[in-house]
């Protein structure tokens, strides 16, 4: 296959401009109206593409050569920003207070648009359809689930789906492709607990039922889910990340509220944790004469890479960048990703692209107010998308 580098470098200035424009105009989940329109405008004039708007509110699916007989590959990018204030000081920093592209979704979106530009020019080298998915609301909104439910993987039917995430970790070199078969990113469950006690004077605790004390017992007891109720060979994290109670130093409040998250690489652990979490909170509260109100909010499933799709991604990355740049046994991480919803419906592989500049020992990581997507990664991300698409049809069923 011919080298796509010249084509990629032709489109790179436009892609970089798009990336920085998206960065300056971040939009939160299901509000990506401008972002979606910019993507659609870039794709609709490309030969061979059919663009479907309005998936999952602001998402879209663009299919190249839908009529081709070979198997269909889907490539996914997320578009939403985070509710954070940017502190980068860049000339293209967010123009909207309290909204920021702090996870690189601007780069993911721009790279996939760049891949579309290149793929449209090599249509004759594609033996099957290529579907590009631009998804809203990855940051907690479950946009991937809605995309699947609304038929993003149909018409034409997708055979396998691939997604990438920039990864500015100090553990990985720039340009490394890091992935693994099986559980790769954690599944999640969020919880909200309110302890209803009885308020009173801080100097007379015997006349009150102290929800702060009870809440402290609950926080400690929840760790027994990890240390004493979970198979040591399975991964489980229970974190209480917020605890609010009281308004005055001399008042025992009526209620205490705590919020947190459960993460695991084991679907079984995620299935059993909710009932035990509820039982612990309610039981401890009742033992102290109080009442616990527990609300459990299912998050994302475990992101588990299909073995066949992972092997194909590894082979493609090795052919493109060299085998030494492919880390096929990277340790899993407990961050969650709604790419997992695509994997429940089709074989799929999610991978990281090392994005830390080689001359820097470390850079702000994702979700940091000084984070910025490394534009030097754009040509590599585009190349990986294009090679996956170009190699998929002749190799998937081989």
C-alpha positions as CSV (number, residue, x, y, z in Angstrom):
1,X,0.0,0.0,0.0
2,X,1.3,3.5,-0.8
3,X,2.4,5.8,1.9
4,X,-0.3,8.2,3.0
5,X,2.1,10.7,4.6
6,X,2.0,13.3,1.7
7,X,-1.8,13.3,1.7
8,X,-1.9,13.6,5.5
9,X,0.5,16.6,5.4
10,X,-1.7,18.3,2.8
11,X,-4.7,18.3,5.0
12,X,-2.8,18.9,8.3
13,X,-3.0,22.7,8.3
14,X,-6.8,22.6,7.9
15,X,-7.1,19.9,10.6
16,X,-4.9,21.9,13.0
17,X,-7.0,25.0,12.4
18,X,-10.2,23.0,13.1
19,X,-8.8,21.6,16.3
20,X,-7.9,25.0,17.7
21,X,-11.3,26.4,16.6
22,X,-13.0,23.6,18.5
23,X,-10.8,24.1,21.5
24,X,-11.8,27.8,21.6
25,X,-15.5,26.9,21.4
26,X,-16.0,24.0,23.8
27,X,-19.5,22.6,24.2
28,X,-20.8,20.3,27.0
29,X,-22.5,16.9,26.5
30,X,-25.6,17.0,24.2
31,X,-24.9,20.7,23.6
32,X,-22.3,20.2,20.8
33,X,-24.4,22.1,18.2
34,X,-21.6,24.2,16.8
35,X,-19.1,21.4,16.9
36,X,-21.4,19.0,15.1
37,X,-22.2,21.6,12.5
38,X,-18.5,22.2,11.9
39,X,-17.9,18.5,11.4
40,X,-20.8,18.1,9.1
41,X,-19.7,21.1,7.0
42,X,-16.2,19.5,6.6
43,X,-17.6,16.1,5.6
44,X,-20.6,16.8,3.4
45,X,-18.6,18.1,0.5
46,X,-16.2,15.1,0.5
47,X,-16.9,12.6,-2.4
48,X,-18.5,9.4,-1.4
49,X,-19.7,10.4,2.1
50,X,-23.3,10.2,3.3
51,X,-23.8,12.2,6.5
52,X,-26.5,11.4,9.0
53,X,-27.1,14.2,11.5
54,X,-29.1,14.2,14.8
55,X,-28.0,10.9,16.2
56,X,-28.1,11.1,20.0
57,X,-29.2,14.8,19.8
58,X,-25.9,16.3,18.4
59,X,-24.0,13.3,17.1
60,X,-23.5,12.2,13.5
61,X,-22.5,9.3,11.5
62,X,-20.7,9.7,8.2
63,X,-20.4,6.7,5.9
64,X,-17.9,6.4,3.0
65,X,-19.0,4.2,0.1
66,X,-21.9,2.5,1.9
67,X,-22.6,0.3,-1.1
68,X,-19.3,-1.5,-1.1
69,X,-19.6,-5.2,-0.4
70,X,-16.8,-5.7,2.0
71,X,-17.1,-5.7,5.8
72,X,-17.7,-2.3,7.4
73,X,-15.4,-0.7,9.9
74,X,-16.4,2.1,12.3
75,X,-14.1,4.7,13.7
76,X,-15.3,6.8,16.7
77,X,-14.4,10.2,18.1
78,X,-16.0,12.0,21.0
79,X,-16.8,15.7,20.8
80,X,-17.8,17.1,24.2
81,X,-15.9,19.3,26.6
82,X,-15.8,19.4,30.4
83,X,-17.4,21.9,32.9
84,X,-14.0,23.4,33.9
85,X,-12.3,26.7,33.7
86,X,-9.3,26.8,31.4
87,X,-5.9,28.0,32.7
88,X,-3.6,27.4,29.7
89,X,-3.3,31.0,28.6
90,X,-3.2,29.9,25.0
91,X,-4.3,32.2,22.2
92,X,-7.0,29.7,21.3
93,X,-8.0,29.0,24.9
94,X,-11.7,28.6,25.7
95,X,-13.9,31.6,25.1
96,X,-16.5,30.3,27.4
97,X,-15.9,30.5,31.2
98,X,-16.5,27.2,32.9
99,X,-16.2,25.1,29.7
100,X,-12.9,23.6,28.5
101,X,-11.6,20.9,26.2
102,X,-9.5,19.3,29.0
103,X,-9.5,15.8,27.7
104,X,-8.5,16.2,24.1
105,X,-11.9,15.5,22.5
106,X,-11.2,18.5,20.2
107,X,-8.1,16.6,18.9
108,X,-10.0,13.4,18.6
109,X,-12.7,15.1,16.5
110,X,-10.3,17.0,14.3
111,X,-8.2,13.9,13.7
112,X,-11.2,11.9,12.5
113,X,-12.2,14.7,10.2
114,X,-8.7,14.7,8.8
115,X,-8.9,10.9,8.3
116,X,-12.2,11.5,6.3
117,X,-10.4,14.0,4.1
118,X,-7.6,11.5,3.3
119,X,-10.0,8.5,2.9
120,X,-12.1,10.3,0.4
121,X,-9.0,10.6,-1.8
122,X,-8.1,6.9,-1.6
123,X,-11.6,5.5,-2.1
124,X,-10.3,3.2,-4.8
125,X,-8.2,1.4,-2.1
126,X,-11.1,0.6,0.2
127,X,-12.9,-2.7,-0.3
128,X,-15.7,-2.1,2.2
129,X,-17.6,0.8,3.8
130,X,-16.0,3.1,6.4
131,X,-18.3,4.7,9.0
132,X,-17.1,7.6,11.1
133,X,-18.9,8.2,14.4
134,X,-18.8,11.6,16.0
135,X,-20.3,11.1,19.4
136,X,-21.6,13.6,22.0
137,X,-21.6,13.3,25.8
138,X,-18.8,10.9,26.6
139,X,-18.0,12.7,29.8
140,X,-20.7,11.1,31.9
141,X,-23.6,11.5,29.5
142,X,-23.6,8.1,28.0
143,X,-23.6,9.4,24.4
144,X,-22.2,6.1,23.1
145,X,-25.1,4.2,24.5
146,X,-27.6,6.5,22.7
147,X,-25.6,6.3,19.5
148,X,-25.9,2.5,19.5
149,X,-29.6,2.6,20.4
150,X,-30.3,5.0,17.6
151,X,-28.7,2.8,15.0
152,X,-25.2,4.3,14.5
153,X,-23.9,0.8,13.9
154,X,-26.5,-0.1,11.3
155,X,-27.2,0.8,7.7
156,X,-24.6,-0.4,6.7
157,X,-24.1,-2.9,9.5
158,X,-20.7,-2.3,11.3
159,X,-18.5,-5.4,11.7
160,X,-16.0,-3.9,14.2
161,X,-15.4,-0.6,15.8
162,X,-12.2,1.2,16.9
163,X,-11.6,4.2,19.0
164,X,-8.5,6.2,20.2
165,X,-7.6,8.5,23.1
166,X,-4.6,10.8,23.4
167,X,-2.6,9.7,26.4
168,X,-0.1,12.3,27.8
169,X,1.2,10.0,30.5
170,X,4.9,10.1,31.5
171,X,5.0,6.3,31.2
172,X,4.5,6.3,27.4
173,X,6.6,7.8,24.7
174,X,5.2,10.1,22.1
175,X,3.6,8.0,19.3
176,X,3.4,4.8,21.3
177,X,0.2,2.8,20.7
178,X,-0.8,1.3,24.0
179,X,-3.6,-1.3,24.3
180,X,-4.4,-4.7,25.6
181,X,-6.9,-7.5,24.9
182,X,-9.7,-8.0,27.4
183,X,-10.5,-5.5,30.2
184,X,-8.8,-2.3,29.4
185,X,-10.7,0.5,31.3
186,X,-12.9,0.2,34.3
187,X,-16.7,0.1,34.5
188,X,-18.3,2.6,36.9
189,X,-21.1,3.1,39.3
190,X,-21.9,6.4,41.1
191,X,-23.6,6.6,44.5
192,X,-25.2,9.3,46.5
193,X,-26.0,8.7,50.2
194,X,-27.9,11.0,52.6
195,X,-27.8,10.2,56.3
196,X,-30.9,11.6,58.0
197,X,-30.2,12.1,61.7
198,X,-31.5,14.5,64.3
199,X,-30.0,17.9,64.7
200,X,-29.1,19.6,67.9
201,X,-26.5,21.6,69.8
202,X,-22.9,20.6,69.4
203,X,-22.4,20.7,73.1
204,X,-25.4,18.2,73.7
205,X,-24.7,15.3,71.3
206,X,-26.8,12.9,73.5
207,X,-29.9,14.8,72.5
208,X,-29.1,14.5,68.8
209,X,-28.4,11.7,66.3
210,X,-25.2,12.9,64.7
211,X,-25.2,12.2,60.9
212,X,-21.6,13.3,60.6
213,X,-20.4,10.5,62.9
214,X,-22.6,8.0,61.2
215,X,-21.4,9.1,57.8
216,X,-17.8,8.7,58.9
217,X,-18.6,5.1,59.9
218,X,-20.2,4.6,56.5
219,X,-17.1,6.0,54.7
220,X,-14.8,3.6,56.6
221,X,-17.1,0.6,56.2
222,X,-17.4,1.0,52.4
223,X,-13.8,0.1,52.1
224,X,-14.6,-3.4,53.4
225,X,-16.3,-3.9,50.0
226,X,-12.8,-3.9,48.6
227,X,-10.7,-5.4,51.4
228,X,-13.0,-8.1,52.7
229,X,-15.8,-8.8,50.2
230,X,-14.1,-8.7,46.8
231,X,-11.9,-11.5,45.4
232,X,-8.3,-10.3,45.7
233,X,-7.7,-11.2,42.1
234,X,-10.4,-8.8,41.0
235,X,-10.0,-5.0,40.9
236,X,-12.4,-2.8,42.8
237,X,-12.1,0.8,43.9
238,X,-14.6,2.6,46.1
239,X,-14.0,6.3,46.5
240,X,-16.1,8.7,48.6
241,X,-15.1,12.0,46.8
242,X,-17.5,14.4,48.5
243,X,-18.9,14.8,52.0
244,X,-21.1,17.7,52.9
245,X,-22.7,18.4,56.3
246,X,-23.5,21.3,58.5
247,X,-23.5,25.1,58.4
248,X,-22.2,26.2,61.8
249,X,-19.5,25.0,64.2
250,X,-21.8,24.6,67.2
251,X,-24.6,22.8,65.4
252,X,-25.1,19.1,64.8
253,X,-26.8,19.0,61.4
254,X,-29.9,17.1,60.5
255,X,-28.3,15.5,57.5
256,X,-25.0,14.5,56.0
257,X,-24.5,13.8,52.3
258,X,-21.7,11.8,50.6
259,X,-21.1,11.1,47.0
260,X,-18.7,8.8,45.3
261,X,-17.9,6.2,42.7
262,X,-17.2,2.5,42.3
263,X,-14.8,1.3,39.6
264,X,-13.9,-2.2,38.6
265,X,-12.5,-4.2,35.7
266,X,-14.8,-7.0,36.7
267,X,-18.5,-7.0,35.5
268,X,-19.3,-9.4,38.3
269,X,-17.9,-7.0,41.0
270,X,-19.9,-4.2,39.6
271,X,-23.0,-6.3,39.7
272,X,-22.6,-7.3,43.3
273,X,-21.3,-4.0,44.7
274,X,-24.6,-2.0,44.6
275,X,-26.6,-4.3,46.9
276,X,-23.8,-4.5,49.4
277,X,-23.1,-0.7,49.3
278,X,-26.8,-0.1,50.0
279,X,-27.0,-2.7,52.8
280,X,-23.9,-1.3,54.6
281,X,-25.1,2.3,54.5
282,X,-28.7,1.5,55.6
283,X,-27.6,-0.9,58.2
284,X,-25.0,1.4,59.8
285,X,-27.5,4.3,59.9
286,X,-30.2,2.1,61.4
287,X,-27.8,0.9,64.1
288,X,-27.3,4.5,65.2
289,X,-31.0,5.3,65.1
290,X,-30.8,7.2,61.8
291,X,-31.9,6.5,58.2
292,X,-29.8,6.3,55.1
293,X,-31.2,7.3,51.7
294,X,-29.1,5.6,49.0
295,X,-29.3,6.5,45.3
296,X,-27.2,4.3,42.9
297,X,-26.5,5.5,39.3
298,X,-25.1,3.0,36.9
299,X,-22.2,4.4,34.9
300,X,-20.3,2.8,32.0
301,X,-19.6,-0.9,31.5
302,X,-16.1,-2.3,31.5
303,X,-14.2,-1.3,28.3
304,X,-13.1,-4.8,27.2
305,X,-11.2,-5.1,24.0
306,X,-12.1,-7.9,21.6
307,X,-9.1,-10.2,21.1
308,X,-9.5,-10.3,17.3
309,X,-10.0,-6.6,17.0
310,X,-7.0,-5.9,19.3
311,X,-4.7,-8.2,17.3
312,X,-5.8,-6.4,14.1
313,X,-5.0,-3.0,15.7
314,X,-1.6,-4.2,16.9
315,X,-0.7,-5.5,13.4
316,X,-1.8,-2.3,11.8
317,X,0.1,-0.1,14.3
318,X,3.2,-2.2,13.9
319,X,3.1,-1.9,10.1
320,X,2.6,1.8,10.4
321,X,4.9,2.9,13.2
322,X,7.1,-0.2,13.9
323,X,6.6,-3.0,16.3
324,X,8.7,-1.2,19.0
325,X,6.0,1.5,19.2
326,X,3.3,-1.0,20.0
327,X,2.7,-1.8,23.7
328,X,0.2,-4.7,23.6
329,X,0.1,-5.5,27.3
330,X,-0.3,-2.1,28.8
331,X,-1.8,-2.3,32.4
332,X,-5.5,-1.5,32.5
333,X,-6.7,1.8,34.0
334,X,-9.8,2.4,36.2
335,X,-11.0,5.4,34.3
336,X,-14.2,4.6,32.5
337,X,-15.1,5.1,28.8
338,X,-18.5,4.9,27.1
339,X,-16.8,3.3,24.1
340,X,-17.7,0.2,26.1
341,X,-21.3,0.5,24.8
342,X,-20.1,0.0,21.2
343,X,-18.2,-3.1,22.4
344,X,-21.3,-4.6,23.9
345,X,-22.9,-4.5,20.4
346,X,-19.9,-5.3,18.1
347,X,-16.3,-6.5,18.4
348,X,-14.2,-3.4,19.3
349,X,-10.8,-2.1,20.3
350,X,-10.0,1.1,22.2
351,X,-6.3,2.2,22.3
352,X,-4.2,5.0,23.6
353,X,-1.8,7.2,21.6
354,X,1.1,8.5,23.6
355,X,1.0,12.3,23.3
356,X,3.6,13.7,25.8
357,X,6.2,15.7,23.9
358,X,9.5,13.8,24.0
359,X,11.5,16.8,25.3
360,X,9.2,17.1,28.4
361,X,9.3,14.7,31.3
362,X,5.7,15.4,32.1
363,X,2.8,17.5,31.0
364,X,-0.6,18.3,32.6
365,X,-2.8,15.2,32.3
366,X,-6.4,14.9,31.1
367,X,-9.0,16.8,33.1
368,X,-6.3,19.3,34.3
369,X,-7.1,23.1,33.8
370,X,-3.8,23.5,32.0
371,X,-4.2,20.5,29.7
372,X,-4.0,20.9,25.9
373,X,-4.1,18.4,23.1
374,X,-0.7,18.0,21.4
375,X,-1.1,19.0,17.8
376,X,2.0,17.0,16.8
377,X,-0.1,13.9,17.4
378,X,-2.6,14.8,14.7
379,X,-0.8,13.2,11.8
380,X,-0.2,10.0,13.7
381,X,-3.8,9.8,14.8
382,X,-5.0,10.4,11.2
383,X,-2.6,7.8,9.9
384,X,-3.8,5.2,12.4
385,X,-7.5,5.8,11.5
386,X,-6.7,5.6,7.8
387,X,-4.6,2.4,8.0
388,X,-7.3,0.7,10.1
389,X,-9.8,1.6,7.5
390,X,-7.7,0.7,4.5
391,X,-6.6,-2.7,5.9
392,X,-9.9,-3.7,7.5
393,X,-11.9,-5.2,4.6
394,X,-9.2,-7.5,3.1
395,X,-8.0,-8.7,6.5
396,X,-11.0,-8.9,8.9
397,X,-12.5,-12.1,7.5
398,X,-9.2,-13.6,6.3
